[in-house]
Amino acid sequence: MNTTTRTEMPTPVARYFTGMNALDGDAMAAAFAEDGMVNDIRREFLGRDAIRRWAEEESVAAKVVVTRFVQARAHHGDWIADVEVDGEYDKTGLPDPLVLTFYFSLDGDEVSRLIIIGNRPDEPES
């Protein structure tokens, strides 16, 4: 498993997670291109203003923070981070700990696309 610290991540990815852990929706949105896109578990938010509203409603209001970086890696120009998150959201039916995968596409110094998925571990067939 490749453990990565925030300082080893590309600058826009580190800015996003720094804003997330500071509960700062403006800082989270500032990591994105003006026409950036977030898809958060099959809900799409297009443009920095929509991303700011999403960050405030979904992350800041529920005090969602990263508690641990499980794995982070570069993949064909994208950056993928598996992270444990916690906060004050409805945890009914969710695994504990909750690990989400953040798929970042970068355009220079900005995030152009972020896809967030709650992946399940690969389980061998029986």
Protein Blocks (a to p, Z undefined) as FASTA:
>chain_A
ZZddfklpcfklmmmmmmmmnopaklmmmmpcfkbccdeehiacedjklmmmmmmmmmmm
nopacfbdfbdcdeehiacdddddddjddfehiacddddddddddehjacfbdcdddddd
ddddZZ
